[in-house]
Amino acid sequence: WNGFGKKATGLTKLTFHPSMNLILHLLIDAAVIFGLAYVMPQVDVKSFGTALLVAIVLGLLNATIGWVLRGVGNVVTLGLLSFVIRLVVTALLLKLVDRLFSGFTIRGFWPALVIALAVAIAGAVLDQA
């Protein structure tokens, strides 16, 4: 019993205010980008602040341009490749952000795809917590 007259049911899911969830996602995305820049020689990030700005701009682009591109891609593939479309669009947007910031560089498409996959996995794990 948990003290409120209800039986305890093991682990409880953490719930956050929507704005806190957004901040957590941005911080986790920035940490993933910054960490992968440390591990991957094809990716350079000037500082964690730059990684945070990249995460913010990537989120804004994903919410606007990415939404349209994913919609078109899902219509073309009849929704069968939704996850792949999401990764490719995010990788393309990362390459666009690479052009916008001098302190952020991705050399090649494959490293951008790896970052997109890592950001997707980190987001999924955070959403499950």
Backbone as numpy.savetxt, mean C-alpha at the origin, in Angstrom:
# Nx Ny Nz CAx CAy CAz Cx Cy Cz
-15.29 -15.28 31.64 -16.14 -14.10 31.64 -15.26 -12.86 31.64
-15.68 -11.86 30.95 -14.83 -10.69 30.77 -15.17 -9.54 31.71
-16.00 -9.74 32.67 -16.32 -8.67 33.61 -17.52 -7.84 33.18
-18.03 -8.03 31.98 -19.19 -7.31 31.50 -20.40 -8.23 31.32
-20.32 -9.40 31.94 -21.43 -10.34 31.85 -21.44 -11.13 30.55
-20.35 -11.04 29.78 -20.26 -11.78 28.53 -19.09 -12.73 28.60
-19.24 -13.85 27.95 -18.19 -14.84 27.93 -17.07 -14.38 27.00
-15.84 -14.47 27.45 -14.70 -14.09 26.63 -14.53 -15.11 25.51
-14.27 -14.61 24.32 -14.19 -15.50 23.16 -12.80 -15.51 22.52
-11.76 -15.36 23.29 -10.41 -15.42 22.73 -9.94 -14.06 22.24
-9.22 -14.08 21.13 -8.66 -12.84 20.59 -9.76 -11.94 20.05
-9.61 -10.68 20.29 -10.57 -9.71 19.75 -9.91 -8.92 18.65
-10.69 -8.51 17.67 -10.17 -7.73 16.56 -10.03 -6.28 17.01
-8.86 -5.69 16.68 -8.64 -4.29 17.01 -9.45 -3.43 16.06
-10.14 -2.47 16.60 -10.88 -1.53 15.75 -10.38 -0.13 16.04
-10.21 0.63 14.97 -9.71 1.98 15.09 -10.69 2.94 14.45
-10.61 4.18 14.85 -11.36 5.23 14.20 -10.87 5.30 12.75
-11.75 5.59 11.78 -11.33 5.60 10.37 -10.11 6.47 10.08
-10.01 7.63 10.73 -8.85 8.48 10.48 -7.57 7.85 11.04
-7.68 7.15 12.17 -6.52 6.46 12.73 -6.12 5.30 11.82
-7.09 4.63 11.23 -6.81 3.53 10.31 -6.05 4.06 9.08
-6.45 5.22 8.58 -5.76 5.83 7.45 -4.32 6.17 7.81
-4.13 6.75 8.99 -2.78 7.11 9.44 -1.92 5.86 9.59
-2.49 4.80 10.16 -1.74 3.55 10.31 -1.35 2.98 8.95
-2.28 2.99 8.00 -1.98 2.49 6.65 -0.86 3.31 6.00
-0.91 4.62 6.14 0.14 5.46 5.55 1.50 5.20 6.20
1.51 5.06 7.52 2.77 4.79 8.21 3.33 3.41 7.84
2.45 2.42 7.76 2.90 1.07 7.39 3.39 1.07 5.95
2.67 1.73 5.04 3.10 1.80 3.64 4.46 2.49 3.53
4.63 3.58 4.28 5.92 4.29 4.27 7.03 3.40 4.82
6.74 2.65 5.88 7.74 1.75 6.46 8.11 0.64 5.48
7.13 0.11 4.76 7.40 -0.93 3.76 8.27 -0.37 2.64
7.92 0.80 2.14 8.69 1.43 1.07 10.11 1.72 1.54
10.24 2.28 2.73 11.55 2.62 3.28 12.38 1.35 3.53
11.75 0.32 4.08 12.45 -0.94 4.34 12.90 -1.63 3.07
12.05 -1.65 2.05 12.43 -2.28 0.80 13.52 -1.49 0.09
13.54 -0.18 0.27 14.62 0.63 -0.31 15.96 0.25 0.33
15.92 -0.13 1.58 17.13 -0.56 2.27 17.62 -1.91 1.74
16.68 -2.79 1.38 17.01 -4.15 0.96 17.27 -4.25 -0.55
16.53 -3.48 -1.35 16.62 -3.59 -2.81 17.53 -2.50 -3.37
18.57 -2.88 -4.09 19.48 -1.86 -4.64 18.85 -1.01 -5.75
17.74 -1.47 -6.34 17.09 -0.72 -7.41 16.19 0.40 -6.90
16.02 0.49 -5.59 15.12 1.47 -4.99 15.91 2.37 -4.05
15.74 3.67 -4.22 16.39 4.65 -3.34 15.34 5.58 -2.75
15.40 5.75 -1.45 14.53 6.71 -0.75 15.42 7.56 0.13
15.28 8.87 0.00 16.15 9.81 0.72 15.99 9.69 2.23
14.73 9.62 2.72 14.48 9.57 4.16 13.11 8.96 4.41
12.81 8.73 5.69 11.49 8.21 6.02 10.41 9.24 5.69
10.75 10.53 5.83 9.80 11.58 5.46 9.44 11.52 3.99
10.44 11.25 3.15 10.17 11.09 1.72 9.29 9.87 1.49
9.58 8.78 2.20 8.75 7.57 2.07 7.31 7.85 2.49
7.14 8.67 3.53 5.79 9.03 3.98 5.08 9.87 2.92
5.79 10.82 2.31 5.19 11.61 1.23 4.83 10.73 0.04
5.69 9.78 -0.28 5.41 8.84 -1.37 4.15 8.04 -1.05
4.02 7.58 0.19 2.83 6.81 0.59 1.56 7.66 0.49
1.64 8.92 0.87 0.48 9.81 0.79 0.08 10.05 -0.66
1.06 10.37 -1.51 0.76 10.63 -2.92 0.29 9.36 -3.60
0.91 8.22 -3.27 0.46 6.94 -3.84 -0.98 6.65 -3.45
-1.33 6.92 -2.19 -2.72 6.73 -1.75 -3.69 7.62 -2.50
-3.31 8.88 -2.69 -4.18 9.80 -3.44 -4.33 9.37 -4.90
-3.22 8.97 -5.52 -3.29 8.52 -6.91 -4.09 7.22 -7.03
-3.91 6.31 -6.07 -4.67 5.06 -6.09 -6.17 5.32 -5.95
-6.51 6.33 -5.17 -7.93 6.64 -4.95 -8.57 7.34 -6.15
-7.76 7.94 -7.00 -8.31 8.69 -8.14 -8.00 7.98 -9.45
-6.80 8.14 -9.93 -6.40 7.54 -11.21 -6.43 6.02 -11.13
-5.93 5.47 -10.04 -5.88 4.02 -9.87 -7.26 3.39 -9.92
-8.22 4.07 -9.33 -9.59 3.55 -9.33 -10.12 3.40 -10.76
-9.85 4.39 -11.58 -10.31 4.36 -12.98 -9.57 3.26 -13.74
-8.25 3.19 -13.59 -7.47 2.17 -14.30 -7.85 0.76 -13.87
-8.06 0.55 -12.57 -8.48 -0.77 -12.10 -9.86 -1.12 -12.63
-10.74 -0.13 -12.71 -12.08 -0.39 -13.24 -12.03 -0.83 -14.68
-11.24 -0.13 -15.48 -11.10 -0.51 -16.90 -10.48 -1.90 -17.01
-9.43 -2.14 -16.25 -8.76 -3.45 -16.29 -9.67 -4.58 -15.87
-10.49 -4.34 -14.86 -11.42 -5.38 -14.40 -12.52 -5.64 -15.41
-12.96 -4.59 -16.13 -13.98 -4.79 -17.17 -13.38 -5.62 -18.31
-12.16 -5.29 -18.71 -11.51 -6.00 -19.81 -11.29 -7.48 -19.46
-10.89 -7.75 -18.22 -10.62 -9.14 -17.82 -11.82 -9.80 -17.14
-12.95 -9.13 -17.16 -14.18 -9.63 -16.52 -13.98 -9.90 -15.03
-13.08 -9.17 -14.42 -12.85 -9.30 -12.98 -12.07 -10.52 -12.58
-11.61 -11.31 -13.56 -10.91 -12.55 -13.22 -9.49 -12.32 -12.72
-8.89 -11.21 -13.08 -7.52 -10.92 -12.67 -7.46 -9.68 -11.78
-8.43 -9.52 -10.93 -8.57 -8.31 -10.12 -7.32 -8.02 -9.29
-6.78 -9.04 -8.62 -5.61 -8.82 -7.77 -4.39 -8.44 -8.60
-4.22 -9.10 -9.74 -3.09 -8.81 -10.63 -3.22 -7.39 -11.18
-4.43 -7.02 -11.58 -4.68 -5.66 -12.09 -4.33 -4.64 -11.02
-4.73 -4.90 -9.77 -4.44 -3.99 -8.67 -2.93 -3.82 -8.48
-2.19 -4.92 -8.53 -0.74 -4.85 -8.37 -0.08 -4.08 -9.50
-0.48 -4.36 -10.73 0.12 -3.69 -11.88 -0.18 -2.20 -11.86
-1.42 -1.83 -11.54 -1.78 -0.41 -11.48 -1.00 0.29 -10.37
-0.86 -0.34 -9.21 -0.09 0.26 -8.12 1.37 0.40 -8.52
1.92 -0.59 -9.21 3.31 -0.50 -9.67 3.47 0.65 -10.67
2.52 0.81 -11.59 2.57 1.92 -12.54 2.49 3.26 -11.83
1.64 3.34 -10.82 1.52 4.58 -10.05 2.80 4.85 -9.26
3.45 3.81 -8.77 4.74 3.99 -8.09 5.78 4.56 -9.05
5.76 4.09 -10.29 6.69 4.65 -11.29 6.35 6.11 -11.58
5.07 6.47 -11.55 4.67 7.87 -11.72 5.16 8.71 -10.55
5.01 8.20 -9.34 5.49 8.92 -8.15 7.01 9.06 -8.20
7.68 8.06 -8.75 9.13 8.12 -8.94 9.52 9.34 -9.78
8.71 9.65 -10.76 8.97 10.83 -11.61 8.70 12.14 -10.87
7.80 12.11 -9.90 7.40 13.34 -9.20 8.38 13.77 -8.11
9.06 12.80 -7.47 9.94 13.10 -6.33 11.39 12.83 -6.69
12.24 13.79 -6.40 13.67 13.59 -6.67 14.32 12.69 -5.61
13.74 12.60 -4.43 14.30 11.78 -3.35 13.81 10.35 -3.36
13.09 9.95 -4.41 12.55 8.59 -4.52 12.80 8.08 -5.93
13.51 6.97 -6.03 13.86 6.42 -7.33 13.63 4.92 -7.35
12.96 4.46 -8.40 12.80 3.03 -8.66 13.37 2.78 -10.05
14.39 1.92 -10.13 14.99 1.60 -11.42 14.39 0.28 -11.92
13.43 0.39 -12.83 12.80 -0.78 -13.42 11.37 -0.98 -12.94
10.64 -1.80 -13.69 9.24 -2.07 -13.35 9.12 -3.16 -12.28
10.00 -4.17 -12.32 9.89 -5.29 -11.38 10.05 -4.86 -9.92
10.99 -3.99 -9.60 11.05 -3.52 -8.21 9.77 -2.79 -7.78
9.16 -2.05 -8.71 7.89 -1.38 -8.40 6.81 -2.42 -8.12
6.82 -3.51 -8.89 5.84 -4.58 -8.68 6.06 -5.27 -7.33
7.31 -5.45 -6.93 7.62 -6.04 -5.62 7.12 -5.13 -4.50
7.35 -3.83 -4.63 6.86 -2.88 -3.62 5.34 -2.90 -3.57
4.69 -2.94 -4.74 3.22 -2.98 -4.79 2.71 -4.23 -4.07
3.36 -5.37 -4.29 2.96 -6.61 -3.62 3.16 -6.51 -2.11
4.29 -5.97 -1.69 4.57 -5.84 -0.26 3.58 -4.89 0.42
3.25 -3.78 -0.25 2.28 -2.82 0.29 0.90 -3.49 0.39
0.54 -4.28 -0.62 -0.76 -4.97 -0.60 -0.82 -5.99 0.55
0.25 -6.74 0.74 0.28 -7.72 1.82 0.23 -7.03 3.18
1.01 -5.97 3.34 1.01 -5.24 4.62 -0.37 -4.65 4.90
-1.03 -4.12 3.88 -2.38 -3.57 4.05 -3.38 -4.66 4.43
-3.26 -5.82 3.80 -4.16 -6.94 4.12 -3.95 -7.42 5.54
-2.69 -7.50 5.97 -2.40 -7.93 7.34 -2.94 -6.90 8.34
-2.76 -5.63 8.05 -3.26 -4.58 8.94 -4.79 -4.61 9.01
-5.44 -4.86 7.89 -6.90 -4.93 7.88 -7.42 -6.14 8.65
-6.64 -7.21 8.72 -7.04 -8.41 9.46 -6.81 -8.29 10.95
-5.93 -7.39 11.35 -5.58 -7.25 12.78 -6.72 -6.63 13.57
